[in-house]
Amino acid sequence: MRGGSLTAALGLWQLFTTLDISLWLRFAWFPSAAYVVREFAERGGTGRLLVGPAYAAKATTAVAAWRFPTPPLPEPGGSAP
């Protein structure tokens, strides 16, 4: 299901950018899916592309840990409630 959804989304992206379709977005302004995949492969895959999401994940984890602290663990040998 997920693979099919991803494939459909990439296919529509490629189609809309190739045909310069303007719906709620002007797809003529965006690179095609094929171009993005080709550039991603030429630049060696990850690299700088994943730095932003990695920082975002770290910041989100830090905020969640601060906002929703873990309750203390029970003492060893203590009875469970």
Buried (B, 14 or more C-beta within 10 A) or exposed (E): EEEEEEEEEBEEBBEBBEEEEEEEEEBEEBEBBEEBEEEEEEEEEEEEEEEEEEEEEEEEEEEEEEEEEEEEEEEEEEEEE
